[in-house]
Amino acid sequence: MQERKAIAFNGFLGVLIILICAGAGVYSLMQQVIVPAILLFIVAVLLMTGVVIVPPNQAYVVTFFGKYVGTIRANGLFLTIPLTTRQRVTLRIRNFNSKTLKVNDVEGNPIEIAAVIVYRVIDTAKAAFNVDDYEEFVAIQSEAAVRYIASNYPYDNFNETGYSLRENGDEITGKLQAELEARLNEAGVEVMEARFTHLAYSTEIAQAMLQRQQASAIIAARKMIVQGAVGMAMDAVEALNEGELELDPERKAQMVNNLMVAIVSDRGTQPVVNNGTLY
């Protein structure tokens, strides 16, 4: 089923024809010409059934005794085929806010997730005939797509490989939009944007996962500090060597040890005077 343009004429001209037919019928009745008067009244009534007013950003799907004859998208007053039924479909941009869903991510961790979907109807025939209610169809398929995407990615990427829901929001929502477009195509709906509005660990594991995140952050910070301390100690030894201040291996090791302790320690350090040797 594909949308096509319905047969529709200028509505003001149609109303004028209806008035002319009705007036001619009244005149014929006054002249006691019964049969033409009845025929003119019947024509006027039939034409009246084809008059339709289309507001902005609305469309009317026109059917004639169960057969789809087309869609009127232009706004204004129109005269279409008489005795047709017309179903209104909105063309406005709409939002769907999913409820907060509880889903297991790819690692099996329970998370809470919600999304907002921005969409509009681009094919009124599909929206009217391919599904019972396209708004309900959008709601159900959107929640199903959110569950599918959330279950295919981890909340946090502790291995630093691939995408994660928390760190790669733009990439993941792009995949969510593509998934929604594939699901909603049969309903004639275009997905304009898809964004997560809520993303968190489920309450029963939130505290434990927070401790895990904090531990990972501390380890990463310590690793960076140690790497920086090693580089600074090597630079110091090299600078002393270039300044013609020769140090024996014992003194170099002692100096590097002191520098490492001073830089890596998260507390203030006190100098220690060593009167002996390292051996």
SEKE-683205 format. One record per residue (C-alpha): residue in three letters; residue number from 1; x, y, z; chain. Coordinates in steps of 0.5 Angstrom, whole numbers. Example, Ala and Ser with C-alpha at 12.3 -4.5 7.8 and 13.67 -1.06 7.14 Angstrom:
residuo / num / u / v / w / cadena
ALA / 1 / 25 / -9 / 16 / A
SER / 2 / 27 / -2 / 14 / A
REM end
This chain:
residuo / num / u / v / w / cadena
MET / 1 / 0 / 0 / 0 / A
GLN / 2 / 3 / 7 / -2 / A
GLU / 3 / 0 / 14 / -1 / A
ARG / 4 / -2 / 17 / -8 / A
LYS / 5 / -6 / 24 / -9 / A
ALA / 6 / -14 / 24 / -8 / A
ILE / 7 / -18 / 27 / -14 / A
ALA / 8 / -20 / 34 / -11 / A
PHE / 9 / -23 / 40 / -14 / A
ASN / 10 / -23 / 47 / -11 / A
GLY / 11 / -28 / 47 / -5 / A
PHE / 12 / -31 / 54 / -6 / A
LEU / 13 / -33 / 52 / -13 / A
GLY / 14 / -36 / 46 / -11 / A
VAL / 15 / -40 / 50 / -6 / A
LEU / 16 / -42 / 54 / -11 / A
ILE / 17 / -44 / 48 / -16 / A
ILE / 18 / -48 / 46 / -10 / A
LEU / 19 / -52 / 52 / -9 / A
ILE / 20 / -54 / 53 / -16 / A
CYS / 21 / -56 / 46 / -16 / A
ALA / 22 / -60 / 47 / -10 / A
GLY / 23 / -63 / 54 / -13 / A
ALA / 24 / -65 / 50 / -19 / A
GLY / 25 / -68 / 45 / -15 / A
VAL / 26 / -72 / 50 / -12 / A
TYR / 27 / -74 / 54 / -18 / A
SER / 28 / -76 / 47 / -21 / A
LEU / 29 / -81 / 45 / -16 / A
MET / 30 / -84 / 52 / -16 / A
GLN / 31 / -85 / 51 / -23 / A
GLN / 32 / -88 / 44 / -21 / A
VAL / 33 / -83 / 41 / -25 / A
ILE / 34 / -82 / 35 / -20 / A
VAL / 35 / -77 / 30 / -23 / A
PRO / 36 / -72 / 35 / -25 / A
ALA / 37 / -73 / 38 / -18 / A
ILE / 38 / -72 / 32 / -15 / A
LEU / 39 / -66 / 30 / -19 / A
LEU / 40 / -62 / 37 / -18 / A
PHE / 41 / -64 / 36 / -10 / A
ILE / 42 / -60 / 29 / -10 / A
VAL / 43 / -54 / 32 / -14 / A
ALA / 44 / -54 / 37 / -9 / A
VAL / 45 / -54 / 32 / -3 / A
LEU / 46 / -49 / 28 / -7 / A
LEU / 47 / -44 / 33 / -8 / A
MET / 48 / -45 / 36 / -1 / A
THR / 49 / -42 / 29 / 2 / A
GLY / 50 / -36 / 30 / -2 / A
VAL / 51 / -34 / 37 / 1 / A
VAL / 52 / -28 / 37 / 6 / A
ILE / 53 / -24 / 42 / 10 / A
VAL / 54 / -17 / 40 / 11 / A
PRO / 55 / -13 / 44 / 17 / A
PRO / 56 / -6 / 45 / 16 / A
ASN / 57 / -1 / 39 / 18 / A
GLN / 58 / -7 / 35 / 17 / A
ALA / 59 / -9 / 30 / 12 / A
TYR / 60 / -15 / 26 / 10 / A
VAL / 61 / -15 / 19 / 7 / A
VAL / 62 / -20 / 18 / 2 / A
THR / 63 / -24 / 11 / 1 / A
PHE / 64 / -30 / 10 / -3 / A
PHE / 65 / -34 / 4 / -1 / A
GLY / 66 / -27 / 0 / 2 / A
LYS / 67 / -23 / 2 / -4 / A
TYR / 68 / -17 / 7 / -2 / A
VAL / 69 / -17 / 13 / -7 / A
GLY / 70 / -12 / 17 / -5 / A
THR / 71 / -10 / 22 / 0 / A
ILE / 72 / -11 / 30 / 1 / A
ARG / 73 / -5 / 33 / 4 / A
ALA / 74 / -6 / 41 / 2 / A
ASN / 75 / -10 / 45 / 7 / A
GLY / 76 / -16 / 49 / 5 / A
LEU / 77 / -23 / 47 / 2 / A
PHE / 78 / -24 / 41 / -3 / A
LEU / 79 / -29 / 38 / -6 / A
THR / 80 / -28 / 30 / -7 / A
ILE / 81 / -31 / 24 / -10 / A
PRO / 82 / -38 / 24 / -7 / A
LEU / 83 / -40 / 18 / -2 / A
THR / 84 / -33 / 17 / 0 / A
THR / 85 / -31 / 16 / 8 / A
ARG / 86 / -25 / 20 / 10 / A
GLN / 87 / -20 / 19 / 16 / A
ARG / 88 / -16 / 24 / 19 / A
VAL / 89 / -8 / 23 / 20 / A
THR / 90 / -4 / 28 / 23 / A
LEU / 91 / 3 / 30 / 19 / A
ARG / 92 / 5 / 34 / 25 / A
ILE / 93 / 12 / 32 / 29 / A
ARG / 94 / 10 / 28 / 35 / A
ASN / 95 / 14 / 26 / 41 / A
PHE / 96 / 14 / 19 / 45 / A
ASN / 97 / 17 / 19 / 52 / A
SER / 98 / 18 / 11 / 54 / A
LYS / 99 / 17 / 9 / 61 / A
THR / 100 / 23 / 7 / 65 / A
LEU / 101 / 25 / 0 / 63 / A
LYS / 102 / 29 / -5 / 67 / A
VAL / 103 / 33 / -9 / 62 / A
ASN / 104 / 39 / -13 / 63 / A
ASP / 105 / 45 / -10 / 59 / A
VAL / 106 / 50 / -15 / 55 / A
GLU / 107 / 54 / -17 / 61 / A
GLY / 108 / 47 / -19 / 65 / A
ASN / 109 / 47 / -12 / 69 / A
PRO / 110 / 40 / -10 / 71 / A
ILE / 111 / 40 / -2 / 68 / A
GLU / 112 / 34 / 3 / 68 / A
ILE / 113 / 33 / 6 / 61 / A
ALA / 114 / 28 / 11 / 58 / A
ALA / 115 / 28 / 15 / 51 / A
VAL / 116 / 25 / 20 / 47 / A
ILE / 117 / 23 / 19 / 40 / A
VAL / 118 / 21 / 24 / 35 / A
TYR / 119 / 17 / 22 / 29 / A
ARG / 120 / 12 / 24 / 24 / A
VAL / 121 / 8 / 21 / 19 / A
ILE / 122 / 10 / 21 / 12 / A
ASP / 123 / 6 / 16 / 8 / A
THR / 124 / -1 / 16 / 10 / A
ALA / 125 / -4 / 10 / 7 / A
LYS / 126 / 1 / 6 / 11 / A
ALA / 127 / -1 / 9 / 17 / A
ALA / 128 / -8 / 8 / 16 / A
PHE / 129 / -8 / 1 / 13 / A
ASN / 130 / -2 / -3 / 15 / A
VAL / 131 / -3 / -2 / 22 / A
ASP / 132 / -9 / -2 / 27 / A
ASP / 133 / -7 / 4 / 31 / A
TYR / 134 / 0 / 8 / 29 / A
GLU / 135 / 1 / 11 / 35 / A
GLU / 136 / 0 / 5 / 39 / A
PHE / 137 / 5 / 1 / 34 / A
VAL / 138 / 10 / 7 / 35 / A
ALA / 139 / 10 / 6 / 43 / A
ILE / 140 / 10 / -1 / 43 / A
GLN / 141 / 16 / -2 / 37 / A
SER / 142 / 20 / 4 / 41 / A
GLU / 143 / 20 / 0 / 47 / A
ALA / 144 / 22 / -6 / 44 / A
ALA / 145 / 28 / -3 / 40 / A
VAL / 146 / 30 / 1 / 47 / A
ARG / 147 / 30 / -6 / 50 / A
TYR / 148 / 34 / -9 / 44 / A
ILE / 149 / 39 / -4 / 44 / A
ALA / 150 / 40 / -4 / 51 / A
SER / 151 / 41 / -11 / 52 / A
ASN / 152 / 47 / -11 / 46 / A
TYR / 153 / 51 / -6 / 50 / A
PRO / 154 / 55 / -6 / 56 / A
TYR / 155 / 53 / 0 / 61 / A
ASP / 156 / 60 / 1 / 62 / A
ASN / 157 / 66 / -1 / 58 / A
PHE / 158 / 71 / -3 / 63 / A
ASN / 159 / 75 / -7 / 58 / A
GLU / 160 / 76 / 0 / 54 / A
THR / 161 / 74 / -4 / 47 / A
GLY / 162 / 67 / -3 / 44 / A
TYR / 163 / 62 / 2 / 45 / A
SER / 164 / 58 / 3 / 52 / A
LEU / 165 / 51 / 6 / 53 / A
ARG / 166 / 54 / 11 / 58 / A
GLU / 167 / 60 / 13 / 54 / A
ASN / 168 / 58 / 13 / 47 / A
GLY / 169 / 51 / 16 / 47 / A
ASP / 170 / 51 / 19 / 40 / A
GLU / 171 / 53 / 12 / 37 / A
ILE / 172 / 48 / 8 / 41 / A
THR / 173 / 43 / 13 / 40 / A
GLY / 174 / 44 / 13 / 32 / A
LYS / 175 / 44 / 5 / 32 / A
LEU / 176 / 37 / 6 / 36 / A
GLN / 177 / 34 / 11 / 31 / A
ALA / 178 / 36 / 6 / 25 / A
GLU / 179 / 33 / 0 / 29 / A
LEU / 180 / 27 / 4 / 30 / A
GLU / 181 / 27 / 6 / 22 / A
ALA / 182 / 27 / -1 / 20 / A
ARG / 183 / 21 / -3 / 25 / A
LEU / 184 / 17 / 3 / 24 / A
ASN / 185 / 17 / 3 / 16 / A
GLU / 186 / 11 / -1 / 15 / A
ALA / 187 / 7 / 4 / 19 / A
GLY / 188 / 9 / 10 / 14 / A
VAL / 189 / 13 / 13 / 20 / A
GLU / 190 / 20 / 17 / 20 / A
VAL / 191 / 24 / 17 / 26 / A
MET / 192 / 27 / 24 / 26 / A
GLU / 193 / 31 / 23 / 33 / A
ALA / 194 / 32 / 18 / 38 / A
ARG / 195 / 35 / 20 / 45 / A
PHE / 196 / 36 / 17 / 52 / A
THR / 197 / 33 / 21 / 57 / A
HIS / 198 / 35 / 16 / 63 / A
LEU / 199 / 40 / 11 / 64 / A
ALA / 200 / 43 / 8 / 71 / A
TYR / 201 / 44 / 2 / 74 / A
SER / 202 / 38 / -1 / 77 / A
THR / 203 / 38 / 0 / 85 / A
GLU / 204 / 40 / -6 / 87 / A
ILE / 205 / 47 / -6 / 84 / A
ALA / 206 / 48 / 1 / 84 / A
GLN / 207 / 52 / 2 / 90 / A
ALA / 208 / 56 / -4 / 88 / A
MET / 209 / 57 / -1 / 81 / A
LEU / 210 / 59 / 6 / 84 / A
GLN / 211 / 65 / 3 / 88 / A
ARG / 212 / 67 / -1 / 82 / A
GLN / 213 / 67 / 6 / 78 / A
GLN / 214 / 71 / 9 / 83 / A
ALA / 215 / 76 / 4 / 84 / A
SER / 216 / 77 / 4 / 76 / A
ALA / 217 / 78 / 11 / 76 / A
ILE / 218 / 83 / 11 / 82 / A
ILE / 219 / 87 / 6 / 79 / A
ALA / 220 / 87 / 10 / 72 / A
ALA / 221 / 89 / 16 / 76 / A
ARG / 222 / 95 / 12 / 80 / A
LYS / 223 / 97 / 9 / 73 / A
MET / 224 / 98 / 16 / 70 / A
ILE / 225 / 102 / 19 / 77 / A
VAL / 226 / 107 / 13 / 77 / A
GLN / 227 / 108 / 14 / 69 / A
GLY / 228 / 109 / 21 / 70 / A
ALA / 229 / 114 / 20 / 76 / A
VAL / 230 / 118 / 15 / 72 / A
GLY / 231 / 119 / 20 / 67 / A
MET / 232 / 120 / 26 / 72 / A
ALA / 233 / 126 / 22 / 75 / A
MET / 234 / 129 / 20 / 69 / A
ASP / 235 / 129 / 27 / 67 / A
ALA / 236 / 132 / 29 / 73 / A
VAL / 237 / 138 / 24 / 73 / A
GLU / 238 / 139 / 26 / 65 / A
ALA / 239 / 139 / 33 / 67 / A
LEU / 240 / 145 / 32 / 73 / A
ASN / 241 / 149 / 28 / 68 / A
GLU / 242 / 149 / 33 / 63 / A
GLY / 243 / 151 / 38 / 68 / A
GLU / 244 / 157 / 34 / 69 / A
LEU / 245 / 155 / 32 / 76 / A
GLU / 246 / 157 / 24 / 76 / A
LEU / 247 / 153 / 20 / 81 / A
ASP / 248 / 154 / 13 / 82 / A
PRO / 249 / 149 / 8 / 81 / A
GLU / 250 / 148 / 7 / 89 / A
ARG / 251 / 146 / 15 / 89 / A
LYS / 252 / 142 / 15 / 83 / A
ALA / 253 / 138 / 9 / 86 / A
GLN / 254 / 137 / 13 / 92 / A
MET / 255 / 135 / 19 / 89 / A
VAL / 256 / 130 / 16 / 84 / A
ASN / 257 / 127 / 13 / 90 / A
ASN / 258 / 126 / 19 / 94 / A
LEU / 259 / 123 / 22 / 88 / A
MET / 260 / 118 / 17 / 86 / A
VAL / 261 / 116 / 17 / 94 / A
ALA / 262 / 115 / 25 / 94 / A
ILE / 263 / 111 / 25 / 87 / A
VAL / 264 / 107 / 19 / 88 / A
SER / 265 / 105 / 20 / 95 / A
ASP / 266 / 98 / 23 / 96 / A
ARG / 267 / 101 / 26 / 103 / A
GLY / 268 / 106 / 31 / 104 / A
THR / 269 / 113 / 27 / 105 / A
GLN / 270 / 119 / 29 / 110 / A
PRO / 271 / 126 / 29 / 108 / A
VAL / 272 / 130 / 23 / 111 / A
VAL / 273 / 138 / 24 / 111 / A
ASN / 274 / 141 / 18 / 110 / A
ASN / 275 / 148 / 17 / 113 / A
GLY / 276 / 149 / 10 / 111 / A
THR / 277 / 149 / 6 / 104 / A
LEU / 278 / 144 / 2 / 101 / A
TYR / 279 / 148 / -4 / 102 / A
REM end
